Structures are given as C-alpha cells and as structure tokens.
Amino acid sequence: MVIKDQVFEKIADSVKPDAKKRVVLQHVQMQEGITYHIYKNSLEQIVLDPQVTIPASELWVFDNKDVLAAIDEGMAESSKGHLIERDSFDKYVKNAT
C-alpha cells in the first residue's frame, strides 16, 4: 500500500466497535460502487484504501504497459488541449439501438 496523501482529517472521536466488532462510519461520505482494502500497522492504526473493480474483459489494458502508456500519453495531450477534430464515427456503428 502506498499512502498517497499524508494529510489526514479526524472525522470522529471515541468510536467503539459494536458487539459484532463493526465500526460504523457515520460521518463519512461513501461513493457508490467502491470497495475497500483494509490495512493495519503495528500501532493498530487502520487505513481504508478505496478500490474499484473493472470488467475482466478490460484487464488486458492494465496488463499491457505499452497500451497503458499510450492511453496515459493521450490523456495528457488531451488535458493540454492537443486535440484533433474528426468526422462522426456514426457510419461505423452497426445497429446502435
């Protein structure tokens, strides 16, 4: 696990686990579709690391470093405004309904 931001905000005081050892995070906004990896260090501090899942059919993108680098490069170029206008791709769509 990599801590990507060292700034933490206290969101609650003295929260105790319930009888089933669950901790309720009442003051935390949770996004739909997010799961968490849970990490604990030797001091018993806990970090929740948000995760998303991807379809297995898209895993090849993350396994292929060249493809991923090309996507990253394209996104960086796009964010800098380096865009190329293209005609409509509608002619390539088969039965869009």
C-alpha positions in Angstrom: 0.0 0.0 0.0 1.2 3.5 -0.8 -0.1 6.4 1.3 -0.7 9.0 -1.5 -1.6 11.9 0.8 0.0 12.3 4.2 -2.7 14.8 5.4 -5.4 13.1 7.5 -8.6 14.6 8.9 -10.1 13.4 12.1 -13.7 12.6 11.4 -14.9 11.2 14.7 -13.8 10.7 18.3 -14.0 7.6 20.6 -15.8 5.3 18.1 -16.2 1.8 19.6 -16.8 -1.4 17.7 -20.3 -2.9 18.2 -21.0 -6.4 19.6 -20.1 -7.9 16.1 -16.8 -5.9 16.0 -18.1 -3.5 13.4 -17.2 0.2 13.3 -19.9 2.5 11.9 -18.5 5.4 9.9 -21.4 7.8 10.3 -19.6 10.9 9.2 -18.0 9.6 6.0 -19.4 10.0 2.6 -19.1 6.7 0.8 -19.3 6.6 -3.0 -21.4 4.0 -4.8 -19.5 1.0 -6.2 -16.4 1.5 -4.1 -14.9 -1.4 -2.1 -12.0 -1.0 0.4 -8.8 -2.8 1.2 -8.1 -2.5 4.9 -4.6 -2.1 6.2 -3.4 -2.1 9.9 0.1 -1.3 11.1 1.9 -2.4 14.2 0.3 0.5 16.2 -3.2 -0.8 15.3 -3.8 2.2 13.0 -6.2 1.4 10.2 -6.3 2.7 6.7 -9.2 2.1 4.3 -7.9 2.2 0.7 -10.7 2.7 -1.8 -10.8 0.3 -4.8 -12.9 -0.1 -7.9 -13.3 -3.2 -10.0 -13.0 -3.4 -13.7 -14.5 -6.0 -16.0 -12.2 -8.9 -16.7 -12.5 -8.1 -20.4 -10.7 -4.8 -19.8 -7.9 -6.2 -17.7 -5.6 -6.6 -20.8 -5.3 -2.8 -20.9 -3.7 -2.7 -17.4 -1.5 -5.8 -18.1 -0.1 -4.3 -21.3 2.3 -1.5 -20.3 2.6 -0.2 -23.9 -1.2 0.2 -24.2 -1.5 1.8 -20.8 1.4 4.2 -21.6 -0.3 5.2 -24.9 -3.6 5.9 -23.1 -1.8 7.9 -20.4 0.0 9.9 -23.2 -3.3 10.6 -25.0 -5.0 11.7 -21.8 -2.1 14.1 -21.0 -2.2 15.5 -24.5 -6.0 16.0 -24.3 -5.7 17.8 -20.9 -3.2 20.2 -22.6 -5.7 20.9 -25.3 -3.9 19.0 -28.0 -6.9 17.7 -29.8 -7.6 16.6 -33.4 -11.2 17.1 -34.6 -12.5 14.0 -36.5 -15.7 13.4 -38.5 -18.5 11.5 -37.0 -18.0 7.8 -36.3 -21.7 7.1 -36.8 -21.0 5.3 -40.1 -19.1 2.6 -38.2 -21.9 1.9 -35.7 -23.9 -1.2 -36.5 -27.5 -1.2 -35.2 -26.9 1.2 -32.3 -30.4 0.5 -30.8 
